[in-house]
Amino acid sequence: MSNETNEKQVMTQEQCEAQIRLAAYYLWQAKGEKHGSDVENWLEAEAAFAESAESVQQ
């Protein structure tokens, strides 16, 4: 792959946070929209995002 192709695949910090935010929202919905679980859902979404990013890099 060329450097140009690799650069197109890099997400900005804002894009990463938007993906995590959306995933955390879906987790919140899937868990019954329980209030007070925002940090738990965010950390779970963040971990899943990091795992996904690692598998893409390999």
CHARMM-style PDB file with segment names, atoms N, HN, CA, C and O in Angstrom:
ATOM      1  N   MET     1       0.834  -1.183   0.000  1.00  0.00      PROA
ATOM      2  CA  MET     1       0.000   0.000   0.000  1.00  0.00      PROA
ATOM      3  C   MET     1       0.877   1.244   0.000  1.00  0.00      PROA
ATOM      4  O   MET     1       1.949   1.260   0.604  1.00  0.00      PROA
ATOM      5  N   SER     2       0.428   2.247  -0.657  1.00  0.00      PROA
ATOM      6  HN  SER     2      -0.443   2.235  -1.148  1.00  0.00      PROA
ATOM      7  CA  SER     2       1.171   3.498  -0.662  1.00  0.00      PROA
ATOM      8  C   SER     2       0.877   4.284   0.603  1.00  0.00      PROA
ATOM      9  O   SER     2      -0.090   4.004   1.310  1.00  0.00      PROA
ATOM     10  N   ASN     3       1.718   5.266   0.881  1.00  0.00      PROA
ATOM     11  HN  ASN     3       2.504   5.494   0.307  1.00  0.00      PROA
ATOM     12  CA  ASN     3       1.490   6.125   2.045  1.00  0.00      PROA
ATOM     13  C   ASN     3       0.173   6.873   1.928  1.00  0.00      PROA
ATOM     14  O   ASN     3      -0.501   7.101   2.933  1.00  0.00      PROA
ATOM     15  N   GLU     4      -0.199   7.255   0.718  1.00  0.00      PROA
ATOM     16  HN  GLU     4       0.348   7.070  -0.098  1.00  0.00      PROA
ATOM     17  CA  GLU     4      -1.452   7.981   0.507  1.00  0.00      PROA
ATOM     18  C   GLU     4      -2.640   7.131   0.943  1.00  0.00      PROA
ATOM     19  O   GLU     4      -3.573   7.643   1.562  1.00  0.00      PROA
ATOM     20  N   THR     5      -2.614   5.860   0.631  1.00  0.00      PROA
ATOM     21  HN  THR     5      -1.856   5.445   0.128  1.00  0.00      PROA
ATOM     22  CA  THR     5      -3.692   4.958   1.030  1.00  0.00      PROA
ATOM     23  C   THR     5      -3.735   4.825   2.544  1.00  0.00      PROA
ATOM     24  O   THR     5      -4.814   4.865   3.135  1.00  0.00      PROA
ATOM     25  N   ASN     6      -2.573   4.665   3.186  1.00  0.00      PROA
ATOM     26  HN  ASN     6      -1.696   4.632   2.706  1.00  0.00      PROA
ATOM     27  CA  ASN     6      -2.523   4.552   4.639  1.00  0.00      PROA
ATOM     28  C   ASN     6      -3.039   5.810   5.314  1.00  0.00      PROA
ATOM     29  O   ASN     6      -3.737   5.715   6.323  1.00  0.00      PROA
ATOM     30  N   GLU     7      -2.724   6.966   4.797  1.00  0.00      PROA
ATOM     31  HN  GLU     7      -2.157   7.043   3.976  1.00  0.00      PROA
ATOM     32  CA  GLU     7      -3.168   8.217   5.384  1.00  0.00      PROA
ATOM     33  C   GLU     7      -4.686   8.355   5.329  1.00  0.00      PROA
ATOM     34  O   GLU     7      -5.280   8.934   6.238  1.00  0.00      PROA
ATOM     35  N   LYS     8      -5.309   7.848   4.307  1.00  0.00      PROA
ATOM     36  HN  LYS     8      -4.826   7.377   3.568  1.00  0.00      PROA
ATOM     37  CA  LYS     8      -6.761   7.939   4.183  1.00  0.00      PROA
ATOM     38  C   LYS     8      -7.462   7.079   5.227  1.00  0.00      PROA
ATOM     39  O   LYS     8      -8.611   7.343   5.581  1.00  0.00      PROA
ATOM     40  N   GLN     9      -6.778   6.055   5.722  1.00  0.00      PROA
ATOM     41  HN  GLN     9      -5.845   5.840   5.435  1.00  0.00      PROA
ATOM     42  CA  GLN     9      -7.385   5.149   6.683  1.00  0.00      PROA
ATOM     43  C   GLN     9      -7.258   5.638   8.122  1.00  0.00      PROA
ATOM     44  O   GLN     9      -7.903   5.082   9.011  1.00  0.00      PROA
ATOM     45  N   VAL    10      -6.454   6.650   8.372  1.00  0.00      PROA
ATOM     46  HN  VAL    10      -5.929   7.101   7.650  1.00  0.00      PROA
ATOM     47  CA  VAL    10      -6.244   7.169   9.711  1.00  0.00      PROA
ATOM     48  C   VAL    10      -7.430   8.052  10.105  1.00  0.00      PROA
ATOM     49  O   VAL    10      -7.832   8.947   9.361  1.00  0.00      PROA
ATOM     50  N   MET    11      -7.974   7.784  11.281  1.00  0.00      PROA
ATOM     51  HN  MET    11      -7.648   7.057  11.886  1.00  0.00      PROA
ATOM     52  CA  MET    11      -9.103   8.571  11.772  1.00  0.00      PROA
ATOM     53  C   MET    11      -8.579   9.682  12.674  1.00  0.00      PROA
ATOM     54  O   MET    11      -7.582   9.509  13.374  1.00  0.00      PROA
ATOM     55  N   THR    12      -9.255  10.812  12.648  1.00  0.00      PROA
ATOM     56  HN  THR    12     -10.066  10.952  12.079  1.00  0.00      PROA
ATOM     57  CA  THR    12      -8.899  11.893  13.557  1.00  0.00      PROA
ATOM     58  C   THR    12      -9.403  11.555  14.956  1.00  0.00      PROA
ATOM     59  O   THR    12     -10.222  10.653  15.129  1.00  0.00      PROA
ATOM     60  N   GLN    13      -8.910  12.281  15.944  1.00  0.00      PROA
ATOM     61  HN  GLN    13      -8.244  13.014  15.803  1.00  0.00      PROA
ATOM     62  CA  GLN    13      -9.360  12.089  17.318  1.00  0.00      PROA
ATOM     63  C   GLN    13     -10.870  12.306  17.427  1.00  0.00      PROA
ATOM     64  O   GLN    13     -11.563  11.579  18.139  1.00  0.00      PROA
ATOM     65  N   GLU    14     -11.366  13.311  16.715  1.00  0.00      PROA
ATOM     66  HN  GLU    14     -10.803  13.902  16.136  1.00  0.00      PROA
ATOM     67  CA  GLU    14     -12.797  13.606  16.744  1.00  0.00      PROA
ATOM     68  C   GLU    14     -13.619  12.461  16.149  1.00  0.00      PROA
ATOM     69  O   GLU    14     -14.692  12.132  16.654  1.00  0.00      PROA
ATOM     70  N   GLN    15     -13.108  11.860  15.074  1.00  0.00      PROA
ATOM     71  HN  GLN    15     -12.236  12.128  14.664  1.00  0.00      PROA
ATOM     72  CA  GLN    15     -13.810  10.743  14.453  1.00  0.00      PROA
ATOM     73  C   GLN    15     -13.824   9.527  15.381  1.00  0.00      PROA
ATOM     74  O   GLN    15     -14.830   8.824  15.481  1.00  0.00      PROA
ATOM     75  N   CYS    16     -12.705   9.289  16.055  1.00  0.00      PROA
ATOM     76  HN  CYS    16     -11.888   9.860  15.974  1.00  0.00      PROA
ATOM     77  CA  CYS    16     -12.635   8.173  17.006  1.00  0.00      PROA
ATOM     78  C   CYS    16     -13.636   8.374  18.129  1.00  0.00      PROA
ATOM     79  O   CYS    16     -14.369   7.452  18.487  1.00  0.00      PROA
ATOM     80  N   GLU    17     -13.667   9.583  18.689  1.00  0.00      PROA
ATOM     81  HN  GLU    17     -13.072  10.332  18.399  1.00  0.00      PROA
ATOM     82  CA  GLU    17     -14.597   9.864  19.780  1.00  0.00      PROA
ATOM     83  C   GLU    17     -16.047   9.746  19.325  1.00  0.00      PROA
ATOM     84  O   GLU    17     -16.902   9.289  20.084  1.00  0.00      PROA
ATOM     85  N   ALA    18     -16.322  10.151  18.107  1.00  0.00      PROA
ATOM     86  HN  ALA    18     -15.627  10.522  17.490  1.00  0.00      PROA
ATOM     87  CA  ALA    18     -17.686  10.038  17.589  1.00  0.00      PROA
ATOM     88  C   ALA    18     -18.094   8.572  17.467  1.00  0.00      PROA
ATOM     89  O   ALA    18     -19.230   8.220  17.783  1.00  0.00      PROA
ATOM     90  N   GLN    19     -17.188   7.725  17.018  1.00  0.00      PROA
ATOM     91  HN  GLN    19     -16.265   8.011  16.762  1.00  0.00      PROA
ATOM     92  CA  GLN    19     -17.474   6.295  16.908  1.00  0.00      PROA
ATOM     93  C   GLN    19     -17.709   5.685  18.284  1.00  0.00      PROA
ATOM     94  O   GLN    19     -18.631   4.889  18.465  1.00  0.00      PROA
ATOM     95  N   ILE    20     -16.874   6.057  19.254  1.00  0.00      PROA
ATOM     96  HN  ILE    20     -16.125   6.703  19.107  1.00  0.00      PROA
ATOM     97  CA  ILE    20     -17.021   5.539  20.614  1.00  0.00      PROA
ATOM     98  C   ILE    20     -18.332   6.030  21.222  1.00  0.00      PROA
ATOM     99  O   ILE    20     -19.044   5.260  21.866  1.00  0.00      PROA
ATOM    100  N   ARG    21     -18.649   7.299  21.023  1.00  0.00      PROA
ATOM    101  HN  ARG    21     -18.070   7.925  20.500  1.00  0.00      PROA
ATOM    102  CA  ARG    21     -19.891   7.879  21.548  1.00  0.00      PROA
ATOM    103  C   ARG    21     -21.111   7.131  21.014  1.00  0.00      PROA
ATOM    104  O   ARG    21     -22.038   6.821  21.763  1.00  0.00      PROA
ATOM    105  N   LEU    22     -21.099   6.849  19.724  1.00  0.00      PROA
ATOM    106  HN  LEU    22     -20.345   7.101  19.117  1.00  0.00      PROA
ATOM    107  CA  LEU    22     -22.214   6.142  19.108  1.00  0.00      PROA
ATOM    108  C   LEU    22     -22.320   4.713  19.646  1.00  0.00      PROA
ATOM    109  O   LEU    22     -23.416   4.231  19.934  1.00  0.00      PROA
ATOM    110  N   ALA    23     -21.185   4.049  19.778  1.00  0.00      PROA
ATOM    111  HN  ALA    23     -20.296   4.441  19.545  1.00  0.00      PROA
ATOM    112  CA  ALA    23     -21.194   2.687  20.309  1.00  0.00      PROA
ATOM    113  C   ALA    23     -21.683   2.673  21.756  1.00  0.00      PROA
ATOM    114  O   ALA    23     -22.433   1.780  22.149  1.00  0.00      PROA
ATOM    115  N   ALA    24     -21.261   3.662  22.554  1.00  0.00      PROA
ATOM    116  HN  ALA    24     -20.652   4.388  22.236  1.00  0.00      PROA
ATOM    117  CA  ALA    24     -21.706   3.741  23.948  1.00  0.00      PROA
ATOM    118  C   ALA    24     -23.214   3.981  24.008  1.00  0.00      PROA
ATOM    119  O   ALA    24     -23.903   3.432  24.868  1.00  0.00      PROA
ATOM    120  N   TYR    25     -23.712   4.789  23.108  1.00  0.00      PROA
ATOM    121  HN  TYR    25     -23.152   5.235  22.409  1.00  0.00      PROA
ATOM    122  CA  TYR    25     -25.156   5.042  23.051  1.00  0.00      PROA
ATOM    123  C   TYR    25     -25.914   3.755  22.745  1.00  0.00      PROA
ATOM    124  O   TYR    25     -26.925   3.462  23.384  1.00  0.00      PROA
ATOM    125  N   TYR    26     -25.430   2.987  21.772  1.00  0.00      PROA
ATOM    126  HN  TYR    26     -24.609   3.225  21.253  1.00  0.00      PROA
ATOM    127  CA  TYR    26     -26.095   1.725  21.432  1.00  0.00      PROA
ATOM    128  C   TYR    26     -26.014   0.727  22.581  1.00  0.00      PROA
ATOM    129  O   TYR    26     -26.959  -0.026  22.817  1.00  0.00      PROA
ATOM    130  N   LEU    27     -24.896   0.716  23.294  1.00  0.00      PROA
ATOM    131  HN  LEU    27     -24.128   1.328  23.103  1.00  0.00      PROA
ATOM    132  CA  LEU    27     -24.788  -0.149  24.469  1.00  0.00      PROA
ATOM    133  C   LEU    27     -25.811   0.262  25.523  1.00  0.00      PROA
ATOM    134  O   LEU    27     -26.471  -0.589  26.119  1.00  0.00      PROA
ATOM    135  N   TRP    28     -25.938   1.561  25.749  1.00  0.00      PROA
ATOM    136  HN  TRP    28     -25.402   2.252  25.264  1.00  0.00      PROA
ATOM    137  CA  TRP    28     -26.902   2.077  26.721  1.00  0.00      PROA
ATOM    138  C   TRP    28     -28.315   1.632  26.354  1.00  0.00      PROA
ATOM    139  O   TRP    28     -29.078   1.193  27.214  1.00  0.00      PROA
ATOM    140  N   GLN    29     -28.656   1.749  25.071  1.00  0.00      PROA
ATOM    141  HN  GLN    29     -28.036   2.105  24.372  1.00  0.00      PROA
ATOM    142  CA  GLN    29     -29.980   1.322  24.617  1.00  0.00      PROA
ATOM    143  C   GLN    29     -30.162  -0.183  24.817  1.00  0.00      PROA
ATOM    144  O   GLN    29     -31.195  -0.633  25.314  1.00  0.00      PROA
ATOM    145  N   ALA    30     -29.146  -0.953  24.425  1.00  0.00      PROA
ATOM    146  HN  ALA    30     -28.308  -0.587  24.022  1.00  0.00      PROA
ATOM    147  CA  ALA    30     -29.245  -2.408  24.513  1.00  0.00      PROA
ATOM    148  C   ALA    30     -29.377  -2.888  25.955  1.00  0.00      PROA
ATOM    149  O   ALA    30     -29.958  -3.942  26.212  1.00  0.00      PROA
ATOM    150  N   LYS    31     -28.839  -2.115  26.890  1.00  0.00      PROA
ATOM    151  HN  LYS    31     -28.367  -1.259  26.681  1.00  0.00      PROA
ATOM    152  CA  LYS    31     -28.894  -2.487  28.304  1.00  0.00      PROA
ATOM    153  C   LYS    31     -30.122  -1.910  29.011  1.00  0.00      PROA
ATOM    154  O   LYS    31     -30.184  -1.917  30.241  1.00  0.00      PROA
ATOM    155  N   GLY    32     -31.087  -1.417  28.259  1.00  0.00      PROA
ATOM    156  HN  GLY    32     -31.037  -1.412  27.261  1.00  0.00      PROA
ATOM    157  CA  GLY    32     -32.332  -0.943  28.839  1.00  0.00      PROA
ATOM    158  C   GLY    32     -32.327   0.521  29.237  1.00  0.00      PROA
ATOM    159  O   GLY    32     -33.143   0.941  30.057  1.00  0.00      PROA
ATOM    160  N   GLU    33     -31.419   1.306  28.668  1.00  0.00      PROA
ATOM    161  HN  GLU    33     -30.756   0.965  28.002  1.00  0.00      PROA
ATOM    162  CA  GLU    33     -31.362   2.754  28.904  1.00  0.00      PROA
ATOM    163  C   GLU    33     -31.270   3.098  30.389  1.00  0.00      PROA
ATOM    164  O   GLU    33     -31.921   4.020  30.880  1.00  0.00      PROA
ATOM    165  N   LYS    34     -30.436   2.323  31.085  1.00  0.00      PROA
ATOM    166  HN  LYS    34     -29.907   1.574  30.686  1.00  0.00      PROA
ATOM    167  CA  LYS    34     -30.237   2.507  32.519  1.00  0.00      PROA
ATOM    168  C   LYS    34     -29.434   3.781  32.773  1.00  0.00      PROA
ATOM    169  O   LYS    34     -28.317   3.928  32.277  1.00  0.00      PROA
ATOM    170  N   HSD    35     -30.002   4.687  33.537  1.00  0.00      PROA
ATOM    171  HN  HSD    35     -30.909   4.568  33.940  1.00  0.00      PROA
ATOM    172  CA  HSD    35     -29.311   5.929  33.862  1.00  0.00      PROA
ATOM    173  C   HSD    35     -28.182   5.668  34.856  1.00  0.00      PROA
ATOM    174  O   HSD    35     -28.294   4.816  35.738  1.00  0.00      PROA
ATOM    175  N   GLY    36     -27.103   6.410  34.697  1.00  0.00      PROA
ATOM    176  HN  GLY    36     -27.011   7.102  33.981  1.00  0.00      PROA
ATOM    177  CA  GLY    36     -25.957   6.267  35.579  1.00  0.00      PROA
ATOM    178  C   GLY    36     -24.932   5.263  35.086  1.00  0.00      PROA
ATOM    179  O   GLY    36     -23.948   4.995  35.776  1.00  0.00      PROA
ATOM    180  N   SER    37     -25.146   4.706  33.906  1.00  0.00      PROA
ATOM    181  HN  SER    37     -25.945   4.924  33.346  1.00  0.00      PROA
ATOM    182  CA  SER    37     -24.208   3.713  33.379  1.00  0.00      PROA
ATOM    183  C   SER    37     -23.348   4.287  32.254  1.00  0.00      PROA
ATOM    184  O   SER    37     -22.737   3.541  31.488  1.00  0.00      PROA
ATOM    185  N   ASP    38     -23.306   5.618  32.159  1.00  0.00      PROA
ATOM    186  HN  ASP    38     -23.802   6.224  32.780  1.00  0.00      PROA
ATOM    187  CA  ASP    38     -22.609   6.255  31.042  1.00  0.00      PROA
ATOM    188  C   ASP    38     -21.120   5.942  31.027  1.00  0.00      PROA
ATOM    189  O   ASP    38     -20.563   5.663  29.965  1.00  0.00      PROA
ATOM    190  N   VAL    39     -20.472   5.981  32.171  1.00  0.00      PROA
ATOM    191  HN  VAL    39     -20.925   6.208  33.033  1.00  0.00      PROA
ATOM    192  CA  VAL    39     -19.032   5.727  32.211  1.00  0.00      PROA
ATOM    193  C   VAL    39     -18.748   4.269  31.851  1.00  0.00      PROA
ATOM    194  O   VAL    39     -17.833   3.978  31.080  1.00  0.00      PROA
ATOM    195  N   GLU    40     -19.530   3.370  32.409  1.00  0.00      PROA
ATOM    196  HN  GLU    40     -20.273   3.607  33.035  1.00  0.00      PROA
ATOM    197  CA  GLU    40     -19.374   1.941  32.114  1.00  0.00      PROA
ATOM    198  C   GLU    40     -19.539   1.682  30.612  1.00  0.00      PROA
ATOM    199  O   GLU    40     -18.737   0.970  30.008  1.00  0.00      PROA
ATOM    200  N   ASN    41     -20.579   2.263  30.020  1.00  0.00      PROA
ATOM    201  HN  ASN    41     -21.230   2.842  30.511  1.00  0.00      PROA
ATOM    202  CA  ASN    41     -20.835   2.068  28.596  1.00  0.00      PROA
ATOM    203  C   ASN    41     -19.719   2.686  27.751  1.00  0.00      PROA
ATOM    204  O   ASN    41     -19.295   2.103  26.753  1.00  0.00      PROA
ATOM    205  N   TRP    42     -19.245   3.869  28.155  1.00  0.00      PROA
ATOM    206  HN  TRP    42     -19.589   4.342  28.966  1.00  0.00      PROA
ATOM    207  CA  TRP    42     -18.164   4.536  27.420  1.00  0.00      PROA
ATOM    208  C   TRP    42     -16.905   3.668  27.444  1.00  0.00      PROA
ATOM    209  O   TRP    42     -16.277   3.460  26.406  1.00  0.00      PROA
ATOM    210  N   LEU    43     -16.536   3.164  28.614  1.00  0.00      PROA
ATOM    211  HN  LEU    43     -17.046   3.332  29.457  1.00  0.00      PROA
ATOM    212  CA  LEU    43     -15.325   2.351  28.727  1.00  0.00      PROA
ATOM    213  C   LEU    43     -15.442   1.056  27.935  1.00  0.00      PROA
ATOM    214  O   LEU    43     -14.471   0.607  27.325  1.00  0.00      PROA
ATOM    215  N   GLU    44     -16.615   0.462  27.943  1.00  0.00      PROA
ATOM    216  HN  GLU    44     -17.404   0.826  28.438  1.00  0.00      PROA
ATOM    217  CA  GLU    44     -16.837  -0.759  27.164  1.00  0.00      PROA
ATOM    218  C   GLU    44     -16.723  -0.473  25.664  1.00  0.00      PROA
ATOM    219  O   GLU    44     -16.109  -1.241  24.923  1.00  0.00      PROA
ATOM    220  N   ALA    45     -17.316   0.628  25.232  1.00  0.00      PROA
ATOM    221  HN  ALA    45     -17.814   1.252  25.834  1.00  0.00      PROA
ATOM    222  CA  ALA    45     -17.250   1.012  23.817  1.00  0.00      PROA
ATOM    223  C   ALA    45     -15.818   1.368  23.424  1.00  0.00      PROA
ATOM    224  O   ALA    45     -15.363   1.021  22.334  1.00  0.00      PROA
ATOM    225  N   GLU    46     -15.120   2.053  24.306  1.00  0.00      PROA
ATOM    226  HN  GLU    46     -15.489   2.335  25.191  1.00  0.00      PROA
ATOM    227  CA  GLU    46     -13.728   2.443  24.040  1.00  0.00      PROA
ATOM    228  C   GLU    46     -12.839   1.210  23.911  1.00  0.00      PROA
ATOM    229  O   GLU    46     -11.980   1.151  23.031  1.00  0.00      PROA
ATOM    230  N   ALA    47     -13.041   0.229  24.781  1.00  0.00      PROA
ATOM    231  HN  ALA    47     -13.738   0.276  25.496  1.00  0.00      PROA
ATOM    232  CA  ALA    47     -12.253  -1.004  24.722  1.00  0.00      PROA
ATOM    233  C   ALA    47     -12.528  -1.765  23.430  1.00  0.00      PROA
ATOM    234  O   ALA    47     -11.606  -2.286  22.803  1.00  0.00      PROA
ATOM    235  N   ALA    48     -13.796  -1.826  23.035  1.00  0.00      PROA
ATOM    236  HN  ALA    48     -14.545  -1.402  23.544  1.00  0.00      PROA
ATOM    237  CA  ALA    48     -14.152  -2.508  21.793  1.00  0.00      PROA
ATOM    238  C   ALA    48     -13.555  -1.787  20.593  1.00  0.00      PROA
ATOM    239  O   ALA    48     -13.099  -2.424  19.643  1.00  0.00      PROA
ATOM    240  N   PHE    49     -13.558  -0.465  20.638  1.00  0.00      PROA
ATOM    241  HN  PHE    49     -13.928   0.052  21.410  1.00  0.00      PROA
ATOM    242  CA  PHE    49     -12.990   0.327  19.539  1.00  0.00      PROA
ATOM    243  C   PHE    49     -11.485   0.080  19.451  1.00  0.00      PROA
ATOM    244  O   PHE    49     -10.953  -0.113  18.358  1.00  0.00      PROA
ATOM    245  N   ALA    50     -10.798   0.083  20.587  1.00  0.00      PROA
ATOM    246  HN  ALA    50     -11.230   0.239  21.476  1.00  0.00      PROA
ATOM    247  CA  ALA    50      -9.354  -0.145  20.599  1.00  0.00      PROA
ATOM    248  C   ALA    50      -9.018  -1.546  20.077  1.00  0.00      PROA
ATOM    249  O   ALA    50      -8.062  -1.722  19.323  1.00  0.00      PROA
ATOM    250  N   GLU    51      -9.808  -2.527  20.483  1.00  0.00      PROA
ATOM    251  HN  GLU    51     -10.585  -2.383  21.096  1.00  0.00      PROA
ATOM    252  CA  GLU    51      -9.596  -3.909  20.021  1.00  0.00      PROA
ATOM    253  C   GLU    51      -9.795  -3.990  18.510  1.00  0.00      PROA
ATOM    254  O   GLU    51      -9.027  -4.645  17.806  1.00  0.00      PROA
ATOM    255  N   SER    52     -10.824  -3.323  18.029  1.00  0.00      PROA
ATOM    256  HN  SER    52     -11.447  -2.791  18.602  1.00  0.00      PROA
ATOM    257  CA  SER    52     -11.113  -3.295  16.600  1.00  0.00      PROA
ATOM    258  C   SER    52      -9.976  -2.620  15.822  1.00  0.00      PROA
ATOM    259  O   SER    52      -9.576  -3.090  14.756  1.00  0.00      PROA
ATOM    260  N   ALA    53      -9.472  -1.531  16.361  1.00  0.00      PROA
ATOM    261  HN  ALA    53      -9.796  -1.150  17.226  1.00  0.00      PROA
ATOM    262  CA  ALA    53      -8.384  -0.801  15.697  1.00  0.00      PROA
ATOM    263  C   ALA    53      -7.117  -1.639  15.649  1.00  0.00      PROA
ATOM    264  O   ALA    53      -6.391  -1.605  14.656  1.00  0.00      PROA
ATOM    265  N   GLU    54      -6.842  -2.397  16.717  1.00  0.00      PROA
ATOM    266  HN  GLU    54      -7.432  -2.424  17.524  1.00  0.00      PROA
ATOM    267  CA  GLU    54      -5.668  -3.255  16.747  1.00  0.00      PROA
ATOM    268  C   GLU    54      -5.759  -4.351  15.707  1.00  0.00      PROA
ATOM    269  O   GLU    54      -4.767  -4.654  15.044  1.00  0.00      PROA
ATOM    270  N   SER    55      -6.930  -4.954  15.552  1.00  0.00      PROA
ATOM    271  HN  SER    55      -7.735  -4.708  16.091  1.00  0.00      PROA
ATOM    272  CA  SER    55      -7.097  -6.038  14.584  1.00  0.00      PROA
ATOM    273  C   SER    55      -6.967  -5.526  13.148  1.00  0.00      PROA
ATOM    274  O   SER    55      -6.520  -6.264  12.269  1.00  0.00      PROA
ATOM    275  N   VAL    56      -7.345  -4.293  12.908  1.00  0.00      PROA
ATOM    276  HN  VAL    56      -7.708  -3.694  13.622  1.00  0.00      PROA
ATOM    277  CA  VAL    56      -7.222  -3.711  11.573  1.00  0.00      PROA
ATOM    278  C   VAL    56      -5.760  -3.458  11.238  1.00  0.00      PROA
ATOM    279  O   VAL    56      -5.357  -3.613  10.086  1.00  0.00      PROA
ATOM    280  N   GLN    57      -4.961  -3.071  12.225  1.00  0.00      PROA
ATOM    281  HN  GLN    57      -5.289  -2.944  13.161  1.00  0.00      PROA
ATOM    282  CA  GLN    57      -3.555  -2.748  11.998  1.00  0.00      PROA
ATOM    283  C   GLN    57      -2.721  -3.985  11.717  1.00  0.00      PROA
ATOM    284  O   GLN    57      -1.657  -3.883  11.107  1.00  0.00      PROA
ATOM    285  N   GLN    58      -3.178  -5.143  12.146  1.00  0.00      PROA
ATOM    286  HN  GLN    58      -4.043  -5.226  12.641  1.00  0.00      PROA
ATOM    287  CA  GLN    58      -2.380  -6.364  11.976  1.00  0.00      PROA
ATOM    288  C   GLN    58      -2.490  -6.934  10.611  1.00  0.00      PROA
ATOM    289  OT1 GLN    58      -1.876  -7.960  10.319  1.00  0.00      PROA
TER     290      GLN     58
END
